[in-house]
């Protein structure tokens, strides 16, 4: 399969003449899934016209895998239902107000929609009503972008009335018809353009981008779930750096925190890009994981607010991670992300700049700060690696450091070393059996024991830990007796115990 967004010889291999002008069908062969071929044949045997439309055709021409096929037809949905039920297929009236019927063919669901023209979009998302039309060309006229306004039939080839094939070859995203109208009808199309730019590596045609800018305020009327989906797809795209840099003024409608990062020079020998471009490269340089890429997007968002220059003019950003956490919390609060996921992202942002030496002690301490979440530690290494790759060349060694941290982690896991209370050879019941009264003191002695094990001052062995608990208890009782009350050291230990085991959730709900 070709790399997404790279046509290469994709069109030529399918028989498409690159010089073909928009208009009538062009000869081309695209392998169809069996259910789509069956649907076209069934409708045409009943005397109707039918085409495959939408993203399937676009992706097939790009050499990208796409199993989701939509069919457009001149048959009313009631006739579509009659044809397929007579053929023994189940049908579901999923969108009949808009002419859409879902047909199940060989356990595969297929959406079949009557040719239509959309009416007024009162909510900047859905047409209040639709009118059914007679030709496929009229139906394609309502599509968002020329590359999506393509239809395919195995006998008639590609129908391309709006120049979608030429735009695919030119790697261009262009609105069908008047861009301002397209985006005022459905503002989500604005984010779809940004997402396609990231996924395909395409540029957005200037008039189309102007239409996006003119209507970006309408994005505030789109549901958080839809906005979140498009943003996450953008972040996971193979060309996310270029998409973020090229569409930031549009994205600012839903992520206004990005505005301060644009053009903000860091004035430090450790960086060669402004905050926004550094961020875009970090996102690009991390694995396409939602957790890591959301964290990469937010990790330095607090830098403009934290910035100051020392006596020689060098930029400093002390405390920027804390500010980034608060900005990220506010931004994600507007989106449809689960509290647990948000907590993990915030934890990565909080700790992204932590200095961790590639030693077992340091790595175990970092793991303890993350609540023992090994996956989160690996994600932190991914974030650190991507961060280093987006810094000045002098920081290249930080990439190797992230690799070393993961190697050390592997050794810790292989040896089953303790880095959380759960991994200690004793638990609260053991400590109470050793004489520690039930209450905060149990957590305090366990936290102290874990510190000693992590620092390798004591082996993670039951006998040694029970002896430690007894000694700790004797020492604390001695202090209390001398002071006539609970001493400050014990109070501090108990306070520390209250937070023991916190990590991934340590910034989630503060």
N, C-alpha and C positions, 0 to 999 in steps of 0.2 A: 504494500500500500504506500502511496506517496505521502510525504510529509504534509500535514494539514496546511492548506493555504498555498502550497506550491503546485502550480499546474503542471510544470514540466511538460511532458508529452501527453498529459492526461486527456486533453481534448483531441489531440491528433490521433491517439490510439483508438478513440471512439468514432473516428471518421468525420469529425467536425472541421469544416473549412474555416480557418481563422479569419478570412476576409469576408465571411458571410455577413450581409447587412441585416439589420433588424427587419422582421416581417414574417413571411410565411415559414412553414416547417423546413428544417434542414435535416438531411439524412445523418443519422447517428444511431449507434446501438448501445443501449444501457441494459445490463442484466437486471431483470425485475425479480423481486421475491415472489414465490408462487402465489401468495394470497392476492398480490396486486395484479398479476397476470390474469388470475381467475376472475377478479372483480371487473377488469376492463372487458374481458370476453363475455361475461354474463350480461353486462349492461348493453353491450353492442349487439348481442344476439337478440336482446329484447327490443332493439330498434333505437337505442339511445346512443349519444356520443359520450366518451369518457377519456380523461387524460390523467396521468400522474403529475402532481404539481408540488411546489414548495421546496423545502430544504432537501428532500431526497434527490431531486434533479440537480440542484446546485452542488451537493456533496458528491454525487456520482461524477459530475464533470471535473471536480477537483481531485478525484481519486480518494475521497474520504469515505470511510464506512458509515452507512446510515441505514438502519433497518426500518425506520419510521416513515411509511409511505402514506401520503394523502392522495385521494382521488377526487377530481372535480367532474361534474356531469351536467348535462342539460335535463336530466330526469328529475322531477319533483321528488322530495324525500319519500312521499307515500309510494311512488312507483319503485323507488330503490328498495324500500322495505318489501314490497310485493315480490320483486325479482329474486331477492336473496332468501326470503323465507320459502319461496317455491323451490329454491335450490337446496333447502335443508339447513340454511345458516341461521344462527341466532342474530337478532338485531336489538339495538338499544337506542331509544329516542333521547340521545344525550344533548342535542342542540337543535332540535327541529325548528325552533323559532328563527334560527339563522340558516335553516336548510341542511343541517348536519345530522347524519345518522351513523351510528357506529355498528359495523357489521363484523361478526366473528367468523373468520374463515380459517379452518384447520387450527383452531385454538389461538389464532392471531387476530388482534383487534385492528380494524381498518376504519378510518374516518372517511366517509363519502359525503361530499357537500354539493348542493345544487349551485350552478353558476349564479352569482349574485352581485349586487352593487350595494355598498353600505350607505345608510342614511346618515343623519346628524349624530355626531359623537358629543353628547351633552356632558359626559363625565371625563372627557379626555382619555377614555380607555375603550368603551364599548359603544357600538352604534345603537341608537334607540330603536331603530327598525331597519330592515333590509328589504330590498326589492329584487326579485329574481329576474335574471336576464337570459338572453338566448345564446350568447356566444362565449367561448372561452376567452377571447380577447377582452371582452368587457369585464369578465371576472378577474383576469390578470391585472387590469388597470387599478384595482383597489389594493394591490399588494404594496408592501413597504418599500422594498429596494429592487432594482432591476435584476439583481442576481437571484432574487426569490420570485420574480415574475416570469418564470420559465415553466413550460409544460412539456411533457414527453409522452409519446405513444410509440410502441414498438414497431408499428407499420409506417407511421408518419414522421417519426423522428422528433427533433426539438422544435417547439414553437417559441419564438423569441421576439415578441413585438416591441420590446422596449430596450433592446441592446444589452441584455444581461450577459450574453456570452462574451461580447467585447469587453464589458466591464470586469468579468472574471479574468480575462486574459490580461487586462490592464491593472488588475489587483485593486479595483476601485469600488467603493461603496457609494451608490448613487440612488437617491430617492426616485420613485416612479412619479412622474408628473411634477407638480408644484411641491417643493420640499416643505414650505411653510404649512400648506394644507395637510400633507401627510403627517406631520408631527403634531399639528393642532388636533387632528382626529384622534390620535392615539399617542400620548406622550411617552409611553413605554418604548416606542420605536427609537427614541433618542438613546436610551441605554442599550437597546439591541444593536444599534450602530457601533457604539463603543465596544460592546462585547465582541461583535464580529471582527472589529479591527484588531482586538487582542487575540482572538482565536485563529484568524486567517492571516494576519499580517498585512491587511489591506489598508489603504489610505482612504480617507473620507473626502469625497468631492467637495470643493469649496462652497458651492451653492447649497449643497446638502448640509454641510456643517453650519452655514449661516442660518438655515432653517432650524437646526437643533438649538443654536444659541437663542434664537428668537422665541422659542417655546420652552426653554428649560425650566422656567418657573412652574409649568404645568406638572412637572415631575412630583411636586409636593402633593398632588391629588392622587398619585398612584399608591396602591397598597404597599405597606412595608415588606410584605412577603415577596411581591413581584420585584421590587427594587433590590432587595437582598439577593434574590436568585440571579439577577443580571449582574450585580456587582461581583458576586462570587465567581460566576462564569468568567467575567473579565479578569479577575485576579488569577484564575487558573489557566489563562490562555498562554500559548507558547510565545506570544509577542506582546506581553503585558507592559514591558518598559515603554515601547513606542506608543501603545494605546494610552497609557497614563499621561505621558508627556503631551500627546497630541490632543487629548480630550479633557484635560484638567479643568478648563474653564466651564465646560458643560457639567462635569462631575461635581463641581463645586456646589451645584444646586442641592445635591443630596449629601455631599461630604464637604461642607464649607471649611472644615479644618485644614483642607489641602491648600487653601488660598495663601496662607501665611508662609507655606513652604516653598512656593513657586518663586524662583529667583533669589532665594535667601542664601547668600554666600556664607560659607562656614569659616573662612579666614583661618584655617589651621593647616599645618603641613601634613596632617593625616587624611585630608580630604581634597579631592580635585573637582567635585561636583557640588552644586547647590543642594539644599536639603531635599527638594522634590526629586531631582534627578538621581541623587544618591538613593532615595527611597525606592524609586522605580527600578533601579538596577538591583537593589537588594531583593525586591519581590521577584524579579526576573531570575536571579541567581539561586533562589531557593527551590526545593522540590515542589511540584504542584500539589501541595497538601493544603486544604482549607485552613487548618490551624496555623501552619507556619506562614502562609501568605497573608492572612489577616494580620498576624503579629508583625510581619515585615512592613505592611502598609502603615501601621501605627507606631512602630518602634521609636522613631525620631521625631514624631509630630510635635513634641514639646520643645524642640530645639530653638525655634524662633523666640519663644517666651523666656527661655532660660539663658539666652545669649548675652555675653558681655565680653569685652576685650581687656586683656591685661596690659601692662605698661608698654610692651613692645608691639601691641596691636594684634596679638594672637587671639583668635576666638576661643572662648570657653563656654561649656554648656553644663555646668554643675547642676545636678538635680533634674536634668531633662527627662530622665526615665520616669520620675514620679509625675511630672506634668503630662508626659505622654500617656501614662495610665489614665489620668483623669479625662484627657481629651478622647482617648479611645473608649472609655466607659460611656461618655456622652454620645459619641457617634454610634456605637453599637446599641445604645439604648433606643435609638430611633429606628433600628433595623429589627428584623425578625430572626434573631439568633437566640439559641437557648441559653439560659443563665449558666449552665455548666460549661458550655462552650466559651461563652464570654469570659468566665473566670479563668479558663486555661489560657486564652489569648492574653488577658491582662497580666497573668503571671509571667508569661514569656516577655511581654513588654517591660515589666518591672525588672526582670533579671537579665535582660539582653546584654547589658554592659558589665555584668559582674565579672570580676577577674577570678578565674578558676585555674589554678595550677594543675598540670597533668600528673597529679600524684593521687594515690588511693585516698589519702586523708581528705584532700581538697574536693575530690569528686564525690566522696561519700557525704561531705558536708553540704555540697550543692544539692545532692539528691535529697538530703533531709529537708533542705529549704523548700524543695518542690514536693514535699509530702511523700517522698519515696516513689514518685511517678516516673518510672524509667522511660516511658514513651515521651513524657514531657521533657525529660533531660535530652533525649535524642533530638527532639524538635528544637530545643535550645541550641544544640550543636549545629543543626541545620541553619538556624537563624544567624548564629555567629559566623558560620562559614560564608553565607550569603552577604552578610554585613562586611566582612573583610574583603571579599571580592569586589565590593563597590567602593572601597577606600583607595587611598593613594598607593602606588606600587610599593612604597616602603612598608606597608602593612601586610604584604603577602604572607609573611610568616604566621599570621593569625589563622590562615586557612589550615596550615599544618597543625596548629595548636588544637583546632576543633577536631581534626582527625585523631590527634593523640588522646583527647578527652574521651572519645568513643572507644579507643583501644583500652584505655584504663577501665572504663565502664565494663567492657567485656570481661576483663580479668576479675573485677569485683563480682560480677554475676556468676562467673564460672566457679569462683571460690565460695559463693553463697555468703558473702560477708554482710554484716549487719549495717544498715544505714537508716532504719526506722525502728520505732518501738516494737512493731510487729515481728521484726526479725531477731529481737533479743532472745536469748535462751531462757529468760524468765519473764513472767508476766505479773500483773497486779496481784493475783492470788498468791503467787510465790512470795512476793514482797510482804504482803500482809501476814503470811505464815511465819515470816522472819521477824515479826514484831512491829511492823509499821502499821499504825492505825489507819483504818479506811478513811479516805478523804484526799485532800490536795497533796498531802505528803507522799502518797503512793505515786502519783504522777511525777512529783519532784525527784524522788529517788530513781525512778526509771529513766527520766531525762538525764540525770547526772550519770547514770550507768551507761547510757547510750553515748554521751559525750566521751566518756573514758574509753569505750570500745572503739569509737571512730578515731580517736587520737592514738589508738593502739597502746594505751596505758594499761589495758586489761584485756584478756581474751574473752571472747563471747562464749563463756562456758558457765553452766549453771552454778557450780560450786563457787567459782570466783565471783560471780555476780551476787550470790546470796551473802557471801562474806563482805562484799562491798556495801550491800544494803544494811547489814548489821553495823558496819563501821560508820556509815553515813548517819544512821539513826543515833548511834551513841554520840557522835560529834554534835549533831543538832540538839539532842537532849542536854548535852553539856552546856551548850551556848544558852539554851533557854533557862537552865537552872542558874547560870551566872548572871543573866540579865533579869530574871524574874518574869520574863514574858517571852513571846515569840520574837526572836531576833530578826534584824533586817535581812541577814543572809538567808534565813529560812523563808521569810516572806518573799524575797526575790526568787528563791528556788521554786516556791509554789506558784508564783506568777508565771515563771518560765514554764512550768509543767502545764499550766492552763493552756499554753499555746503550743505544746508539744504535738507533733504530728500534723500541724497546719502546714499548708504549702500551696497546692493548686487553687485552693479557695481563699488564700490569704488576702486577695484583693477583690474578690468577686462581689462582696456585698457591703464593703465598708462605706 
